[in-house]
Amino acid sequence: MSALKRLSDWYLAQCDGLWEHGCGLSITTLDNPGFSLEINFKGTPLENVGFKRLEVDLDTDDHWYTCWKEGGSFHAAGAPSRIEEMVECFLTWSCSSPGQRA
């Protein structure tokens, strides 16, 4: 199953009639170029799970990405070729957390 399909499944599993009105996820472009990913998981079990910042190939222009947790959100930014790795980083972390699956 693709990372995008698994992310979609995770999102749908969080939707309860309320959560999706104030939380959710976004993928946007960066001007260097690249992608930014933000996943708000307030009100889910992930809110209380630790995450160690990940930084990969930051000294390259076309293979870098970084992922971190800030408050009730997962953030990632990276080169255009790394969008799938950024999504996979979130999915791997979220699936390893109790009560979660993607």
VOBA-1610 file (N, C-alpha, C; in pm, whole numbers, padded with zeros to 5 digits, always signed):
BEGIN
Met+00086-00118+00000Met+00000+00000+00000Met+00090+00124+00000Ser+00055+00223-00077Ser+00136+00344-00088Ser+00131+00426+00041Ala+00234+00508+00058Ala+00239+00595+00176Ala+00121+00693+00176Leu+00084+00743+00060Leu-00028+00838+00053Leu-00160+00771+00092Lys-00180+00647+00048Lys-00301+00573+00086Lys-00302+00547+00236Arg-00189+00509+00292Arg-00182+00485+00437Arg-00206+00614+00515Leu-00155+00727+00465Leu-00179+00856+00531Leu-00327+00891+00524Ser-00388+00867+00410Ser-00532+00890+00395Ser-00611+00803+00492Asp-00572+00678+00506Asp-00639+00588+00600Asp-00623+00637+00744Trp-00503+00687+00779Trp-00481+00739+00914Trp-00573+00858+00938Tyr-00578+00949+00841Tyr-00663+01067+00853Tyr-00809+01027+00874Leu-00859+00938+00791Leu-00999+00894+00803Leu-01027+00829+00937Ala-00929+00757+00991Ala-00948+00692+01121Ala-00961+00794+01234Gln-00905+00914+01216Gln-00914+01018+01320Gln-01046+01094+01314Cys-01107+01098+01196Cys-01229+01176+01176Cys-01344+01118+01258Asp-01397+01200+01346Asp-01504+01155+01435Asp-01623+01252+01435Gly-01627+01342+01339Gly-01733+01440+01333Gly-01693+01573+01395Leu-01590+01573+01479Leu-01541+01695+01542Leu-01394+01722+01509Trp-01310+01619+01526Trp-01166+01635+01511Trp-01129+01702+01379Glu-01190+01658+01271Glu-01153+01707+01138Glu-01190+01853+01115His-01271+01913+01201His-01308+02054+01186His-01201+02147+01242Gly-01120+02097+01334Gly-01016+02181+01393Gly-00876+02130+01372Cys-00864+02008+01323Cys-00733+01946+01303Cys-00727+01890+01161Gly-00616+01829+01129Gly-00603+01770+00997Gly-00459+01769+00952Leu-00438+01774+00822Leu-00302+01773+00769Leu-00294+01859+00645Ser-00172+01903+00615Ser-00152+01981+00494Ser-00015+01949+00435Ile-00009+01950+00304Ile+00115+01937+00230Ile+00124+02062+00143Thr+00230+02139+00161Thr+00247+02262+00085Thr+00386+02263+00021Thr+00405+02354-00071Thr+00535+02366-00137Thr+00622+02468-00066Leu+00753+02450-00079Leu+00853+02544-00029Leu+00917+02612-00149Asp+00975+02729-00127Asp+01031+02805-00239Asp+01176+02770-00271Asn+01233+02667-00210Asn+01375+02640-00233Asn+01409+02525-00328Pro+01342+02452-00401Pro+01204+02406-00385Pro+01198+02289-00288Gly+01078+02255-00250Gly+01057+02143-00160Gly+00913+02132-00117Phe+00891+02045-00021Phe+00758+02024+00035Phe+00763+02040+00185Ser+00652+02082+00241Ser+00632+02091+00385Ser+00509+02008+00419Leu+00519+01932+00525Leu+00410+01848+00572Leu+00380+01885+00716Glu+00253+01908+00747Glu+00211+01932+00885Glu+00090+01845+00912Ile+00099+01768+01021Ile-00010+01680+01061Ile-00046+01713+01205Asn-00165+01766+01225Asn-00211+01802+01358Asn-00281+01681+01418Phe-00229+01634+01531Phe-00289+01516+01595Phe-00339+01546+01735Lys-00375+01671+01761Lys-00433+01705+01892Lys-00558+01621+01914Gly-00572+01572+02035Gly-00688+01491+02068Gly-00673+01345+02032Thr-00556+01306+01981Thr-00530+01165+01951Thr-00426+01113+02051Pro-00409+00981+02060Pro-00306+00927+02150Pro-00164+00974+02116Leu-00140+01017+01994Leu-00006+01062+01954Leu+00037+01190+02025Glu-00057+01263+02078Glu-00026+01389+02144Glu+00074+01370+02259Asn+00071+01254+02322Asn+00156+01228+02438Asn+00273+01135+02409Val+00303+01111+02282Val+00412+01022+02243Val+00531+01104+02198Gly+00648+01071+02250Gly+00769+01143+02213Gly+00814+01114+02071Phe+00890+01207+02015Phe+00947+01190+01882Phe+01082+01260+01879Lys+01185+01188+01838Lys+01318+01248+01828Lys+01335+01308+01689Arg+01373+01434+01684Arg+01392+01504+01556Arg+01484+01422+01465Leu+01448+01417+01338Leu+01525+01345+01237Leu+01574+01445+01134Glu+01703+01441+01103Glu+01762+01528+01001Glu+01844+01441+00907Val+01811+01444+00779Val+01877+01359+00680Val+01934+01444+00568Asp+02062+01429+00541Asp+02130+01494+00427Asp+02103+01645+00420Leu+02109+01713+00533Leu+02080+01857+00533Leu+02180+01939+00453Asp+02296+01882+00425Asp+02398+01955+00349Asp+02386+01937+00198Thr+02279+01873+00152Thr+02256+01857+00008Thr+02135+01939-00035Asp+02130+01974-00162Asp+02018+02053-00212Asp+01899+01969-00256Asp+01925+01845-00296Asp+01817+01768-00359Asp+01779+01638-00288His+01837+01610-00171His+01803+01486-00101His+01773+01507+00047Trp+01763+01629+00093Trp+01748+01656+00235Trp+01604+01645+00281Tyr+01588+01612+00409Tyr+01459+01627+00476Tyr+01478+01624+00626Thr+01384+01681+00696Thr+01385+01682+00842Thr+01243+01665+00892Cys+01229+01596+01004Cys+01098+01571+01065Cys+01107+01601+01214Trp+01004+01661+01271Trp+01003+01693+01412Trp+00860+01703+01463Lys+00847+01694+01593Lys+00718+01711+01660Lys+00725+01841+01738Glu+00620+01919+01725Glu+00611+02046+01798Glu+00470+02060+01849Gly+00454+02060+01981Gly+00321+02065+02039Gly+00240+01945+01994Gly+00122+01969+01943Gly+00036+01862+01897Gly+00043+01838+01748Ser+00158+01867+01688Ser+00171+01850+01543Ser+00303+01784+01505Phe+00298+01707+01398Phe+00417+01651+01334Phe+00449+01742+01217His+00576+01776+01201His+00620+01862+01091His+00730+01792+01014Ala+00734+01817+00886Ala+00843+01769+00802Ala+00864+01869+00690Ala+00987+01880+00646Ala+01021+01965+00532Ala+01134+01897+00459Gly+01134+01910+00327Gly+01241+01845+00253Gly+01237+01872+00105Ala+01338+01818+00039Ala+01349+01829-00107Ala+01229+01760-00172Pro+01193+01803-00294Pro+01077+01744-00361Pro+01085+01592-00373Ser+01205+01538-00391Ser+01220+01393-00407Ser+01200+01317-00277Arg+01185+01387-00164Arg+01177+01321-00033Arg+01038+01323+00030Ile+00935+01363-00043Ile+00801+01371+00015Ile+00754+01235+00067Glu+00782+01129-00005Glu+00739+00997+00041Glu+00809+00957+00170Glu+00938+00987+00182Glu+01011+00956+00306Glu+00955+01035+00424Met+00914+01159+00400Met+00857+01240+00507Met+00726+01180+00556Val+00642+01137+00463Val+00515+01073+00500Val+00543+00941+00571Glu+00637+00862+00520Glu+00672+00734+00582Glu+00725+00754+00724Cys+00800+00860+00746Cys+00851+00889+00880Cys+00735+00904+00978Phe+00635+00982+00939Phe+00518+00998+01025Phe+00447+00865+01046Leu+00426+00790+00939Leu+00352+00664+00948Leu+00425+00562+01035Thr+00556+00552+01020Thr+00634+00458+01101Thr+00622+00494+01248Trp+00636+00623+01279Trp+00625+00668+01418Trp+00483+00646+01471Ser+00383+00684+01394Ser+00246+00673+01443Ser+00204+00527+01459Cys+00250+00439+01370Cys+00214+00297+01380Cys+00282+00229+01499Ser+00396+00282+01542Ser+00466+00222+01655Ser+00411+00270+01789Ser+00315+00362+01784Ser+00255+00417+01905Ser+00132+00336+01943Pro+00110+00314+02073Pro-00006+00235+02118Pro-00138+00290+02065Gly-00223+00201+02018Gly-00357+00239+01975Gly-00365+00301+01837Gln-00255+00302+01764Gln-00253+00365+01631Gln-00221+00261+01525Arg-00272+00286+01407Arg-00234+00208+01289Arg-00259+00294+01166Ala-00185+00267+01061Ala-00204+00342+00937Ala-00200+00247+00820
//
